[in-house]
Amino acid sequence: MADQVAQSTEASNTTLQIVSFNCKSIKSCSATVRDLIRQNDFVLIQEHWLFEGQLNLIGEIDANVNYAAKGVDKYDPLPPIYLPRGYGGVAIIWKMNLDSIIKTLDDGRERIQCVEVLGKDNNNLILISIYLPSTGSRDHYEEFKDTIDQLNEIVLKYQDTHYIIIGGDLNEDLGNIDRINKRKDYLEKFVKETGLKYDNEGKTFVKVNGEECSELDYFLHKLGKIKPTHKQVLNSVMNNTSDHHPIKMKILYGISNDADCKNLTKDCTNRAVKWDKVDIDLYVAITNEQSDSILNMPLETLEQATSVLEQVHGFLNDAAATCAANKPRYNAKPKLNVWSPDIKLALDEMRKYYAQWVKQGKIKDPENNIYQQRLRTKKEFRRQVRIENAKVKDTEKQRIMETRTKDTKLFHQLVKINRKNRGNAIMDLHVGDICMSGEQNVMEGFKQHFRNLATPEESTVLENRQYHQQVEYEIGLITEMVKDKNIPPATLEELQKAIKSINKGKSADIYGITVEHILHAGKNLEMLLLNLINIIFKEGKVPDMLKEGLLTPVFKNKGEKNMATNYRGITVLPVLNKVIETIVKLRINPAVLITQNVTQRGFTAGSGPANAALPVEEIYREAKDNNQEYELVLLDAKSAFDVVIHSHLMKRLYHAGIDDKHWTIIQTKKSVAINIKPKPTKKETLLEEYTLNEAIMPRVDSAMHLGIIRTNSMKQNIIANIEENIKKSRRSAYALLGSGFHGENGLDMETIIHLFKIYILPVLLYGMDLLTPQSLDLEKLEKFQKKMLKQLMSLPTNTPDPAINILTGILPVEAQIHLKVMTLFINVCTQPNESLEKQLARRQLCIKSMNSNSWFIQVKTIMLKYDLGNASEWLDIQMKKDELLNKAKKGINAYWIERTTSLAKLYTGLRYLNSDIFMPGKIHPILRIKHQSPRDSKRVPTKIKLLTGTYILQPLRYKIYKEGTEDHCIACECKEETLEHLLIECEAWNYLRDPILQTIKNLLTTNGNVRVEDLTCEMTIQVLMDITKIQKIYRITSDLISQIEFQSRRLVFLIHNARYQLVMKDQAKKKAA
């Protein structure tokens, strides 16, 4: 196949041969790998046992191959000297003739390697080599889930635009139905959720005695209409010294003949208006003029109102288009991502001297003035581009730092950027038993599907025909009674309040209008809209044109994409309709609230899902206290609001007190039962059967209620929700930051930690304020948070835990859960006395002992721990909600600040870290980067490793590997390599150290209150590590700290690089010898 690609310029369908092989050391299996790549197109390698500094050995297997590979130290490289015994690692090898159609991808961490194969008609293929963790390590299950979640993010990222083949050692036998464990269950769920397919064709793992015992190696694939061959186990390969057999598959695949044209740019004609770039003054003037001309027209009937509405939609669109600074799109890719007047001047200057240099004959004489000017202007041009890029990054960072948890828009924007989703569309849609193909037919299929959903089923009416007929008769009477009951006209204040309450930044309606079109318009438009609304109120009827919505099918992220039932319809209603609805809602809301059920918590001010879930949680705790069984019956609505029979709802609305023309303007069943046991192991008694509409309700072991998994016992609730929250958090992190994220790529640490706090932590801790996990269950959440934060900061797993809390300003999980518990309890305290939650709180706090499992006793325990007073007294305390929250936060923060700082002082490796600056919610100053430079961001991890005592110096290296000089510095070989020696004393680094230290001394003595004699060796090291420790003593300003931090990061990184290069030279000399 590779020869055909090399010789032919025409793309054609060709048999692509792919092999996956766990070679257990590519050095010992090099002959086997060489034979495999010569006979096939791709070889996916697992466990090559090479570190990052040794990956070049893969290219030496054959002169005609190329590769993409990762070592286990990919994101924490080990020096080439004193390397331990090899382990792990993944790679993909291909014939060099295929280089033009191969693109290496950065997705995934050290257990995943991806490449993209460019295909015909933009049908590209993703090849993934994966090595899932074995059961040998203590944390194998967590590592296994983490790797699966990385793989899940990669599949989600590419499944709509690429074919996918995943090959490798999964370390689980998917064909052995007798073997059941948590790892296998997690893997099977992933395969099912993503729609991947695989074959079981024979055992691939061999014991030491030569017995084939299990099938661990697989191809998981998602190839659409491409039909792959069955997996072939190559159990007769000569010279195979591994304990795994290679596996092979073939597909018929169209290879691209033009790698440069693989992505087509789509032009979008209906682009959203960028209101931050619209000339608002001009827009106001135009809309005022147009509105003024229409105000003089007759406007008394609904027909005239409809005509005016059409004109309003038209001139609002025209005005926005006239005033917007939209530039035409070009298919050509811009050479620069940024532009400014300074860049233009620098570019013109550079071109000017370049033309003169060419005219002179391109003389490269350093003494030549034109040549010097050319170099100078080129350098200046690049500097201006870097400055502008830094400004853009700084603006983006500022936007992220100002974002709060509820801003889901930014989250989805970042996910979209990370996944780089291209436009995609399905070409086949199954509606019922009919398959519709082609773009037009698919659109018609969606129309038919949603039309069917919106039509009430005849069986629904027939089940209660007599009642339905009575309702319809009553609706006729109500209509006659309310039609003559006029309602007050809308006021300008009501209109303005309604407009401001509608969410901004939403999609345009069917007429291209958003709320911004009205919000930014002039006062004349408000008067025009007020007249229109009052005509509608007078007639008691909304024009048909305001009832037309723009429906978009949205995939539910489960099941096959070509099934219509796997889509939900999201409808965007006309903005003017929303304005009318908002005015009416504000008017009728008081009457509705009076008749609302006292237990209703959804869509209720001052309440939330946790309030509704609290009584359910208390039932589980009561069951454990009383050693009794309970039955939890969960009822789910059968249909959405737009599907149910509206006449029944309208009858209910009339009886709620809406008995005038407001009424004319406005014109159950997935149910299960769960048996709650006091203990998970208790045997079930004879269970009651429940029926609903003469159908027996199914019994289940678990069900979702308000986002919380409910099971048979309180203990199982905690376990199930922690597992689910960790999975969701990890997948959210990979969706947001990329499946291979770490502290040295992407955003700077301050921004990435902020994103972790506002988008990942809420997912991790959802529902934990109700479940209140303890001991081992709590440790699972804590362990996940610590691991994720260390990964974000590129720190090893042995980094002291207090350092993570001090640097990030993030409290331990236990403290965060206690804060959430107190927040919910304060919400209960501020509820009316007749509320269900407050009555429940009074009862439980009154009758339950401290040994009870009641949630309110847990609150009592927490309040005692932080000296917050008596829980019963808080129910009647006369304080505002914000005051109570501040009091709770102050007590909890004070406790954990004291505990964290006292623990930090016990670690000698943290002696230079200023733990006294720890303040929950605030990041440590050394992680803040004032100037957005990619170079500066990469310097931070090295310094943090030195600051936290996790940078591996020679004495520790010797203790681990027993190689080299026992403790001597590898640069000067005369003294022990300590932190102090590396930064201050080692003479080998004087040429790097002296200029920067002099700059730091000048900054401190000139701009600060530091004398030269104060700068002892100890103090100099403290300045280089964490200057905030002496900030108060010498009254050093924040700006000066930023300047010194920049210099200290630069010095540490330069010494680190020079040290690494020295190690590389020593390794090369040893090889040569």
Secondary structure as the mmCIF struct_conf table of DSSP 4:
data_model
#
loop_
_struct_conf.conf_type_id
_struct_conf.id
_struct_conf.beg_label_comp_id
_struct_conf.beg_label_asym_id
_struct_conf.beg_label_seq_id
_struct_conf.end_label_comp_id
_struct_conf.end_label_asym_id
_struct_conf.end_label_seq_id
HELX_RH_AL_P HELX_RH_AL_P1 ALA A 2 GLN A 7
BEND BEND1 GLU A 10 GLU A 10
STRN STRN1 ASN A 13 ASN A 22
BEND BEND2 LYS A 24 LYS A 24
TURN_TY1_P TURN_TY1_P1 ILE A 26 CYS A 29
HELX_RH_AL_P HELX_RH_AL_P2 SER A 30 GLN A 39
BEND BEND3 ASN A 40 ASP A 41
STRN STRN2 PHE A 42 GLN A 46
HELX_RH_3T_P HELX_RH_3T_P1 GLU A 52 GLN A 54
TURN_TY1_P TURN_TY1_P2 LEU A 55 LEU A 55
HELX_RH_AL_P HELX_RH_AL_P3 ASN A 56 GLY A 59
TURN_TY1_P TURN_TY1_P3 GLU A 60 GLU A 60
BEND BEND4 ILE A 61 ILE A 61
TURN_TY1_P TURN_TY1_P4 ALA A 63 ASN A 64
STRN STRN3 VAL A 65 LYS A 70
TURN_TY1_P TURN_TY1_P5 VAL A 72 TYR A 75
BEND BEND5 ASP A 76 ASP A 76
HELX_LH_PP_P HELX_LH_PP_P1 PRO A 77 PRO A 79
BEND BEND6 PRO A 80 PRO A 80
TURN_TY1_P TURN_TY1_P6 ILE A 81 TYR A 82
STRN STRN4 VAL A 90 LYS A 95
HELX_RH_3T_P HELX_RH_3T_P2 MET A 96 ILE A 101
STRN STRN5 ILE A 102 LEU A 105
BEND BEND7 GLY A 108 GLY A 108
TURN_TY1_P TURN_TY1_P7 GLU A 110 ARG A 111
STRN STRN6 ILE A 112 VAL A 117
STRN STRN7 GLY A 119 GLY A 119
HELX_RH_3T_P HELX_RH_3T_P3 LYS A 120 ASN A 122
STRN STRN8 ASN A 124 TYR A 131
BEND BEND8 THR A 135 THR A 135
BEND BEND9 SER A 137 SER A 137
TURN_TY1_P TURN_TY1_P8 ARG A 138 ASP A 139
HELX_RH_AL_P HELX_RH_AL_P4 HIS A 140 TYR A 158
TURN_TY1_P TURN_TY1_P9 GLN A 159 THR A 161
STRN STRN9 HIS A 162 ASP A 169
BEND BEND10 ASN A 171 GLU A 172
TURN_TY1_P TURN_TY1_P10 LEU A 174 GLY A 175
TURN_TY1_P TURN_TY1_P11 ILE A 177 ASP A 178
HELX_RH_AL_P HELX_RH_AL_P5 LYS A 182 THR A 194
TURN_TY1_P TURN_TY1_P12 GLY A 195 GLY A 195
STRN STRN10 LYS A 197 LYS A 197
BEND BEND11 GLY A 202 GLY A 202
STRN STRN11 PHE A 205 VAL A 206
TURN_TY1_P TURN_TY1_P13 VAL A 208 ASN A 209
BEND BEND12 GLY A 210 GLY A 210
STRN STRN12 GLU A 212 SER A 214
STRN STRN13 ASP A 217 LYS A 222
TURN_TY1_P TURN_TY1_P14 GLY A 224 LYS A 225
HELX_LH_PP_P HELX_LH_PP_P2 PRO A 228 LYS A 231
STRN STRN14 GLN A 232 VAL A 233
TURN_TY1_P TURN_TY1_P15 ASN A 235 SER A 236
TURN_TY1_P TURN_TY1_P16 MET A 238 ASN A 239
BEND BEND13 SER A 242 ASP A 243
STRN STRN15 HIS A 244 HIS A 244
STRN STRN16 ILE A 247 GLY A 254
STRN STRN17 ILE A 255 ILE A 255
HELX_LH_PP_P HELX_LH_PP_P3 SER A 256 SER A 256
BEND BEND14 ASN A 257 ASN A 257
HELX_RH_3T_P HELX_RH_3T_P4 ALA A 259 CYS A 261
BEND BEND15 ASN A 263 ASN A 263
HELX_LH_PP_P HELX_LH_PP_P4 LEU A 264 ASP A 267
BEND BEND16 THR A 269 ASN A 270
HELX_LH_PP_P HELX_LH_PP_P5 ARG A 271 VAL A 273
HELX_RH_3T_P HELX_RH_3T_P5 TRP A 275 LYS A 277
BEND BEND17 VAL A 278 VAL A 278
HELX_RH_AL_P HELX_RH_AL_P6 ILE A 280 LEU A 295
TURN_TY1_P TURN_TY1_P17 ASN A 296 ASN A 296
BEND BEND18 MET A 297 MET A 297
BEND BEND19 THR A 301 THR A 301
HELX_RH_AL_P HELX_RH_AL_P7 LEU A 302 CYS A 323
HELX_LH_PP_P HELX_LH_PP_P6 ASN A 326 ARG A 329
BEND BEND20 ASN A 331 ALA A 332
HELX_LH_PP_P HELX_LH_PP_P7 LYS A 333 PRO A 334
BEND BEND21 LYS A 335 LYS A 335
BEND BEND22 ASN A 337 ASN A 337
HELX_RH_AL_P HELX_RH_AL_P8 PRO A 341 LYS A 359
TURN_TY1_P TURN_TY1_P18 GLN A 360 GLY A 361
TURN_TY1_P TURN_TY1_P19 PRO A 366 GLU A 367
HELX_RH_AL_P HELX_RH_AL_P9 ASN A 369 MET A 401
TURN_TY1_P TURN_TY1_P20 GLU A 402 GLU A 402
TURN_TY1_P TURN_TY1_P21 THR A 405 LYS A 406
HELX_RH_AL_P HELX_RH_AL_P10 THR A 408 ARG A 419
TURN_TY1_P TURN_TY1_P22 LYS A 420 LYS A 420
HELX_LH_PP_P HELX_LH_PP_P8 ASN A 421 GLY A 423
BEND BEND23 MET A 427 MET A 427
STRN STRN18 ASP A 428 VAL A 431
TURN_TY1_P TURN_TY1_P23 GLY A 432 ASP A 433
STRN STRN19 ILE A 434 SER A 437
BEND BEND24 GLY A 438 GLY A 438
HELX_RH_AL_P HELX_RH_AL_P11 GLU A 439 ALA A 454
BEND BEND25 THR A 455 THR A 455
HELX_LH_PP_P HELX_LH_PP_P9 PRO A 456 GLU A 457
HELX_RH_AL_P HELX_RH_AL_P12 GLU A 458 GLU A 463
TURN_TY1_P TURN_TY1_P24 ASN A 464 ASN A 464
HELX_RH_AL_P HELX_RH_AL_P13 ARG A 465 VAL A 482
TURN_TY1_P TURN_TY1_P25 LYS A 483 ASP A 484
HELX_LH_PP_P HELX_LH_PP_P10 PRO A 488 THR A 491
HELX_RH_AL_P HELX_RH_AL_P14 LEU A 492 SER A 501
BEND BEND26 ILE A 502 ILE A 502
HELX_LH_PP_P HELX_LH_PP_P11 ASN A 503 ASN A 503
BEND BEND27 LYS A 504 GLY A 505
HELX_LH_PP_P HELX_LH_PP_P12 LYS A 506 ALA A 508
TURN_TY1_P TURN_TY1_P26 ILE A 510 TYR A 511
BEND BEND28 GLY A 512 GLY A 512
HELX_RH_AL_P HELX_RH_AL_P15 VAL A 515 LEU A 519
TURN_TY1_P TURN_TY1_P27 HIS A 520 HIS A 520
BEND BEND29 ALA A 521 ALA A 521
HELX_RH_AL_P HELX_RH_AL_P16 LYS A 523 GLU A 539
TURN_TY1_P TURN_TY1_P28 GLY A 540 GLY A 540
HELX_RH_3T_P HELX_RH_3T_P6 ASP A 544 LYS A 547
STRN STRN20 LEU A 550 PHE A 555
BEND BEND30 ASN A 557 GLY A 559
TURN_TY1_P TURN_TY1_P29 LYS A 561 ASN A 562
STRN STRN21 MET A 563 MET A 563
HELX_RH_3T_P HELX_RH_3T_P7 ALA A 564 ASN A 566
STRN STRN22 TYR A 567 VAL A 572
HELX_RH_AL_P HELX_RH_AL_P17 VAL A 575 THR A 595
BEND BEND31 GLN A 596 GLN A 596
TURN_TY1_P TURN_TY1_P30 VAL A 598 THR A 599
TURN_TY1_P TURN_TY1_P31 GLY A 602 PHE A 603
TURN_TY1_P TURN_TY1_P32 ALA A 605 GLY A 606
HELX_RH_AL_P HELX_RH_AL_P18 PRO A 609 ASN A 626
TURN_TY1_P TURN_TY1_P33 ASN A 627 ASN A 627
STRN STRN23 TYR A 630 LEU A 634
BEND BEND32 LYS A 638 SER A 639
TURN_TY1_P TURN_TY1_P34 PHE A 641 VAL A 643
BEND BEND33 VAL A 644 VAL A 644
HELX_RH_AL_P HELX_RH_AL_P19 HIS A 646 HIS A 655
TURN_TY1_P TURN_TY1_P35 ALA A 656 GLY A 657
BEND BEND34 ASP A 660 ASP A 660
HELX_RH_AL_P HELX_RH_AL_P20 LYS A 661 ILE A 666
STRN STRN24 VAL A 672 ILE A 676
BEND BEND35 PRO A 678 LYS A 679
TURN_TY1_P TURN_TY1_P36 PRO A 680 THR A 681
BEND BEND36 LYS A 682 LYS A 682
HELX_LH_PP_P HELX_LH_PP_P13 LYS A 683 GLU A 684
HELX_LH_PP_P HELX_LH_PP_P14 LEU A 686 GLU A 689
STRN STRN25 THR A 691 LEU A 692
TURN_TY1_P TURN_TY1_P37 ASN A 693 GLU A 694
STRN STRN26 ALA A 695 ILE A 696
HELX_LH_PP_P HELX_LH_PP_P15 MET A 697 PRO A 698
STRN STRN27 ARG A 699 ARG A 699
BEND BEND37 ASP A 701 ASP A 701
STRN STRN28 ALA A 703 HIS A 705
TURN_TY1_P TURN_TY1_P38 LEU A 706 GLY A 707
STRN STRN29 ILE A 708 ARG A 710
BEND BEND38 ASN A 712 SER A 713
HELX_RH_AL_P HELX_RH_AL_P21 MET A 714 LEU A 737
TURN_TY1_P TURN_TY1_P39 SER A 739 GLY A 740
TURN_TY1_P TURN_TY1_P40 GLY A 743 GLU A 744
BEND BEND39 ASN A 745 LEU A 747
HELX_RH_AL_P HELX_RH_AL_P22 MET A 749 LEU A 755
HELX_RH_PI_P HELX_RH_PI_P1 PHE A 756 ILE A 760
HELX_RH_AL_P HELX_RH_AL_P23 LEU A 761 LEU A 764
TURN_TY1_P TURN_TY1_P41 LEU A 765 GLY A 767
HELX_RH_AL_P HELX_RH_AL_P24 MET A 768 LEU A 771
HELX_RH_AL_P HELX_RH_AL_P25 SER A 775 LEU A 792
TURN_TY1_P TURN_TY1_P42 MET A 793 SER A 794
TURN_TY1_P TURN_TY1_P43 THR A 797 ASN A 798
BEND BEND40 THR A 799 THR A 799
HELX_RH_AL_P HELX_RH_AL_P26 ASP A 801 THR A 808
HELX_LH_PP_P HELX_LH_PP_P16 ILE A 810 PRO A 812
HELX_RH_AL_P HELX_RH_AL_P27 VAL A 813 CYS A 829
TURN_TY1_P TURN_TY1_P44 THR A 830 THR A 830
BEND BEND41 GLN A 831 GLN A 831
TURN_TY1_P TURN_TY1_P45 ASN A 833 GLU A 834
BEND BEND42 SER A 835 SER A 835
HELX_RH_AL_P HELX_RH_AL_P28 LEU A 836 ILE A 847
TURN_TY1_P TURN_TY1_P46 MET A 850 ASN A 851
HELX_RH_AL_P HELX_RH_AL_P29 TRP A 855 LYS A 865
TURN_TY1_P TURN_TY1_P47 TYR A 866 ASP A 867
HELX_RH_AL_P HELX_RH_AL_P30 ALA A 871 TRP A 874
TURN_TY1_P TURN_TY1_P48 LEU A 875 ASP A 876
HELX_RH_AL_P HELX_RH_AL_P31 LYS A 881 ALA A 904
TURN_TY1_P TURN_TY1_P49 LYS A 905 LEU A 906
HELX_RH_3T_P HELX_RH_3T_P8 THR A 908 LEU A 910
TURN_TY1_P TURN_TY1_P50 ARG A 911 TYR A 912
BEND BEND43 LEU A 913 LEU A 913
HELX_RH_3T_P HELX_RH_3T_P9 SER A 915 ILE A 917
STRN STRN30 MET A 919 MET A 919
TURN_TY1_P TURN_TY1_P51 PRO A 920 GLY A 921
STRN STRN31 LYS A 922 LYS A 922
HELX_RH_3T_P HELX_RH_3T_P10 PRO A 925 LEU A 927
BEND BEND44 LYS A 930 HIS A 931
HELX_RH_AL_P HELX_RH_AL_P32 PRO A 934 LEU A 947
TURN_TY1_P TURN_TY1_P52 THR A 948 GLY A 949
BEND BEND45 TYR A 951 TYR A 951
HELX_RH_AL_P HELX_RH_AL_P33 GLN A 954 TYR A 961
BEND BEND46 GLY A 964 ASP A 967
STRN STRN32 HIS A 968 HIS A 968
TURN_TY1_P TURN_TY1_P53 ILE A 970 CYS A 972
BEND BEND47 GLU A 973 LYS A 975
STRN STRN33 GLU A 976 GLU A 976
HELX_RH_AL_P HELX_RH_AL_P34 LEU A 979 GLU A 980
HELX_RH_PI_P HELX_RH_PI_P2 HIS A 981 GLU A 985
HELX_RH_3T_P HELX_RH_3T_P11 GLU A 987 TRP A 989
HELX_RH_AL_P HELX_RH_AL_P35 ASN A 990 ASN A 1007
BEND BEND48 GLY A 1008 ASN A 1009
HELX_RH_3T_P HELX_RH_3T_P12 VAL A 1012 ASP A 1014
HELX_RH_AL_P HELX_RH_AL_P36 CYS A 1017 ASP A 1026
HELX_RH_3T_P HELX_RH_3T_P13 ILE A 1027 ILE A 1030
HELX_RH_AL_P HELX_RH_AL_P37 GLN A 1031 TYR A 1034
TURN_TY1_P TURN_TY1_P54 ARG A 1035 ARG A 1035
HELX_RH_AL_P HELX_RH_AL_P38 SER A 1038 ALA A 1072
#
